[in-house]
Amino acid sequence: MLCKLSRWMVSRAEDTGNTLPRFVERHAGRCAACGQHARSSASLSSRLREERAAWLAKVPDFSVSLEGETGRAMAGGQVVRTERPGRRLLSGLRPLPVAAAALAVVAGALVLFQVVLREPSPSAEDRAAARAVIKSIVAAPDGFRSALTGAESSLEKEQRILEKSVASAVEYLQARLNIRIERRNPPKEL
């Protein structure tokens, strides 16, 4: 397990250009296989640079400059510089921080809209005007009052129908289940 971790840390250090942690250096000094892996990884970049020149020399219409450039392609006798495509910005983004940032932006926008777009509470003049309108409605002609009493009477009628249907359901259950259901308290008046 320690060998596997040490080899991974060696590869990671070579990839990122960081120095090896101390425990990895000590382990590589004691373990022959991990020491060989560390030496091989350290010399890998120089070996690849040497092999690159030899490999590119074999490719037709491609010359290798000694200054370390990517290379120049020969097109119709003219030297044309080839460039690597740049890294895309989104390829380096991790999904969890992006999701957290998006969630924070959405939450901030919601809070902002709740605070900024909230309607102010009515002022004292608005409340007084609303009370005056309610008083004028209450002082309406008799036709309006009879409409209100008619609505109340229909509600009372519906209440009586509901009470009758509940009483009928209770009687049906008593008859079918052979039990007696009694009311503890008298019905309340509304």
Secondary structure as UniProt FT lines:
FT   HELIX           2..16
FT   HELIX           22..30
FT   HELIX           32..58
FT   TURN            60..61
FT   STRAND          62..63
FT   TURN            66..67
FT   STRAND          72..75
FT   TURN            76..77
FT   STRAND          78..81
FT   HELIX           90..92
FT   HELIX           95..116
FT   HELIX           124..138
FT   HELIX           142..177
//
